[in-house]
Amino acid sequence: MTLDDWLTRTATKEEAFAALIGTSQAAVNRYRRGRRVPRPAVMARIVSATRGQVTANDFHGLAGDGA
């Protein structure tokens, strides 16, 4: 699931998510729109914050199930 999908489905505001993962709202917007790939430490916080629903593979368009 993309970060955009997750934020939309959970009705989470970019500002709130940014605070949760320790980054700026502008960075979350860039991640959400595919304009930037999070660094490994931020990626780990995204995976944790979304309880594994958004993974590194989602930022690269790769299926997480080997499909």
Phi, psi and omega per residue, in radians:
M1 nan 2.393 3.134
T2 -1.326 2.822 3.081
L3 -1.101 -0.686 3.098
D4 -1.028 -0.821 3.108
D5 -1.023 -0.805 -3.095
W6 -1.115 -0.810 3.138
L7 -1.073 -0.715 3.129
T8 -1.155 -0.863 -3.103
R9 -1.111 -0.585 -3.122
T10 -1.658 -0.008 -3.116
A11 0.943 0.699 3.141
T12 -1.633 2.232 3.112
K13 -1.310 2.564 3.117
E14 -0.986 -0.702 -3.121
E15 -1.078 -0.773 -3.137
A16 -1.155 -0.735 3.140
F17 -1.156 -0.696 3.111
A18 -1.031 -0.785 3.116
A19 -1.093 -0.671 -3.128
L20 -1.128 -0.660 -3.095
I21 -1.770 0.052 3.045
G22 1.285 0.723 3.097
T23 -2.444 -3.077 -3.120
S24 -1.557 2.795 3.059
Q25 -1.091 -0.654 3.136
A26 -1.084 -0.701 3.112
A27 -1.138 -0.759 3.116
V28 -1.049 -0.719 3.118
N29 -1.076 -0.722 3.113
R30 -1.148 -0.715 3.083
Y31 -1.091 -0.782 -3.094
R32 -1.073 -0.682 -3.084
R33 -1.580 0.012 3.114
G34 1.346 0.333 -3.138
R35 -1.575 -0.198 3.111
R36 -2.667 2.503 3.044
V37 -1.770 2.258 -3.116
P38 -1.081 2.563 3.025
R39 -1.161 2.798 -3.064
P40 -0.914 -0.749 -3.121
A41 -1.145 -0.697 3.112
V42 -1.226 -0.690 3.109
M43 -1.005 -0.756 3.127
A44 -1.070 -0.679 3.129
R45 -1.222 -0.590 3.077
I46 -1.140 -0.811 3.123
V47 -1.029 -0.781 3.135
S48 -1.132 -0.824 -3.090
A49 -1.115 -0.549 -3.137
T50 -1.665 0.132 -3.131
R51 0.945 0.709 3.062
G52 1.409 0.075 -3.137
Q53 -1.357 -0.434 3.040
V54 -2.057 2.168 -3.093
T55 -2.155 3.022 3.103
A56 -1.003 -0.668 3.139
N57 -1.034 -0.562 -3.125
D58 -1.152 -0.451 3.110
F59 -1.394 -0.223 -3.118
H60 -2.024 0.122 3.103
G61 1.221 0.471 -3.137
L62 -1.795 2.448 3.079
A63 -1.293 2.355 -3.131
G64 -1.380 -0.186 -3.073
D65 -1.794 0.205 3.139
G66 1.449 0.060 -3.115
A67 -1.357 nan nan
